[in-house]
Amino acid sequence: MEIKKKTCLRLGVTAFLLFLAIHYWKSVAGLLGLLLGACVPLVLGAAIAYVINVLMDLYERHYFPGKTAGPAVKSRRPVCMLGAVLTVVLVLFLVVQLVVPEFLSCVNALIRQAPRAVNALLQNPTVQRLIPPDIEEKLASLDWGGIVAQVRKVLTSGFTGAANAVSSIFSGAVTALFALIFAIYLLLGKDTLSRQCRRVMDCYLPERWQKGVGYILRVLNGSFRSYVVGQCTEAVILGCLCIGGMLLFRFPYATMIGTLVGVTALIPVAGAYIGAGVGAFMILSVSPEKAIWFLVFIVVLQQLEGNLIYPRVVGSSIGLPGIFVLAAVTVGGAMFGVLGMLLGVPLVAAVYQIVREDVARRERENAAPPDLDIMKE
């Protein structure tokens, strides 16, 4: 086989770059980390644009669908994008407006009730037997000067931590703002961006690779789109079941806690427990006994949702059997936390569909041809 000069040059350059990457791995890793950190707003903006685009496509299909020219067509994209963004913002605003004031009132109620609860606890005979009789002598022998110095040190470090927290909040707000701006640009120019990507693929990829990449992207898009729709549907179902059950058992804050559980249920399987913890804390300000019974109710409801509703609603919407849904959530959560839970199911669904279709294709190719003699008879 003839070895071309360009091939040798490419191999030499590749080997040299690989040697540099291995020898200076710390510097390369730091550079890659800096690059990934700089791309966080872009990645976050792309994720926001993808989620909003699902709702935006729905609006575009119903916004003067019979029009092919004129002002209706020119205004379709910006009007539908604005409607989708406003819908998401309105839902978030209603959830925050419904949950936050009641949560703050519950915290204030618990603070007001805390002294009375502590006094009742100290007057309990069982608690008094647990308190050492020489506690006054131990309190008198404490080094109060050292304790005050430690408290002062903790407060000083606390101010530093508060400053760092404010800086982190400001940085997060700036990142979210840039992500939102990038998402808007993506949504407005998605058709142009799609044409540019196809032109680049036509120039630099062989036809076979273009078909493969296009097929994988279509499968991934279908899986993620179906997953977003199914996850939102499942969250609405769980929120309604939680509200209905709480009203049936006469738990306080039924509408608010049910809404919170439904919103946190967007995190697969484990999200409802987050809302349940906040809900139990709020019910605790009314009745500790009801808070315990509420936790029992949420555990039963979550088992019902995790084993019956979630695999059927989300699994059927993405074409993935329920056992694979649970496996994807478990493994993804163990490896990458909440992000792994969110991305594990659609990724496994895409791989499942690709493997299933490839197996079917191979089975058709390897199938034995029909016997011509039998066909003649």
Secondary structure, DSSP 4 states (H G I P E B T S, - for coil): -PPPHHHHHHHHHHHHHHHHHHHTHHHHHHHHHHHHHHTHHHHHHHHHHHHHHHHHHHHHHHSSTT--SSHHHHHHHHHHHHHHHHHHHHHHHHHHHHHHHHHHHHHHHHHHHHHHHHHHHHT-HHHHHHS-TTHHHHHHTS-HHHHHHHHHHHHHHHHHHHHHHHHHHHHHHHHHHHHHHHHHHHHHTHHHHHHHHHHHHHHHS-HHHHHHHHHHHHHHHHHHHHHHHHHHHHHHHHHHHHHHHHHHTT-TTHHHHHHHHHHHTTSTTTHHHHHHHHHHHHHHTT-HHHHHHHHHHHHHHHHHIIIIIHHHHHHHHHT--HHHHHHHHHHHHHHHHHHHHHHHHHHHHHHHHHHHHHHHHHHHHHSPPPPHHHHH-
